Amino acid sequence: MEEFSEEEKLEARKIMAAEWNSFRPPVEIDQRITELVWEHFSEEKIIKKLSEEFEAKSCYIQKCFWFSEANTLTRREEEARGAFYQITKCHETCVPRRFRNV
């Protein structure tokens, strides 16, 4: 079995990160996240509240929160450290029908 060099592994991580980080939450959800952040709701409460409001699974709302405008600074700080969002447990079926293919 072929071993990958550290350079090849790093390049693969960059490609995966670019693909995962291309996600943008629907405008309606993004705006609602911003409103709740301004109202000083915690991330956990925002995810719970929006899961109910949009009838969505929490994994999808968590993904929307991570990529929301309100979370831009935190996301950039994490990305600068080499972190990127992994959506291993969130699938297409987790997305509410009205937001699929948006």
C-alpha positions in Angstrom: 0.0 0.0 0.0 1.3 3.4 -1.0 2.2 5.9 1.7 1.4 9.5 1.1 3.9 12.3 1.8 3.2 15.0 4.3 2.9 17.4 1.5 0.3 15.2 -0.3 -1.7 14.8 3.0 -1.7 18.6 3.5 -2.9 19.2 -0.1 -5.7 16.7 0.4 -6.7 18.5 3.7 -6.8 21.8 1.8 -9.0 20.3 -0.9 -11.4 18.8 1.6 -11.5 22.1 3.6 -12.3 24.1 0.5 -15.1 21.7 -0.5 -16.6 21.7 3.0 -16.1 25.5 3.5 -18.0 26.3 0.3 -21.3 25.7 2.1 -23.5 28.8 2.7 -26.6 28.6 4.9 -29.9 29.7 3.5 -30.4 33.5 3.9 -33.5 33.0 6.0 -31.6 30.8 8.5 -28.5 33.0 8.4 -30.5 36.1 9.2 -32.3 34.3 12.1 -28.9 33.2 13.5 -27.7 36.8 13.5 -30.9 38.0 15.2 -30.4 35.4 18.0 -26.7 36.2 18.4 -27.6 39.9 18.9 -30.1 38.8 21.5 -27.3 37.0 23.3 -28.6 33.5 22.8 -25.9 30.8 23.3 -24.9 28.6 20.4 -26.7 25.6 22.0 -29.9 27.6 22.4 -29.7 28.9 18.9 -29.3 25.4 17.5 -32.2 24.1 19.6 -34.5 27.0 18.7 -33.8 27.0 15.0 -34.1 23.2 14.8 -37.7 23.7 16.0 -38.4 26.8 14.0 -37.2 25.3 10.7 -38.1 21.7 11.5 -34.5 20.7 10.8 -32.1 18.3 12.4 -29.7 19.9 14.8 -26.6 18.7 12.8 -27.8 20.8 9.8 -28.5 23.9 12.0 -25.1 23.4 13.7 -23.5 23.5 10.2 -25.5 26.6 9.3 -24.4 28.2 12.5 -20.7 27.4 11.8 -20.9 29.0 8.4 -23.2 31.9 9.3 -22.2 35.6 9.0 -22.5 35.9 12.8 -19.8 33.3 13.3 -17.4 34.6 10.7 -14.7 35.8 13.1 -14.7 32.6 15.2 -14.6 30.5 12.0 -11.7 32.4 10.6 -9.8 32.1 13.8 -10.4 28.3 13.8 -9.4 28.0 10.2 -6.2 29.9 10.8 -5.3 27.2 13.3 -6.0 24.5 10.6 -9.5 23.6 11.8 -12.3 23.1 9.3 -15.9 21.9 9.7 -16.4 18.2 9.3 -19.9 17.1 8.4 -19.5 13.4 8.9 -22.9 12.9 10.6 -24.9 15.5 8.6 -26.3 14.2 5.3 -28.6 15.5 2.5 -31.6 13.9 4.3 -30.9 16.2 7.3 -31.6 19.3 5.2 -35.3 20.4 5.3 -36.9 19.9 1.9 -37.5 23.6 1.4 -33.7 24.3 1.6 -32.5 21.5 -0.7 -30.8 22.6 -3.9 -30.8 26.2 -2.7 
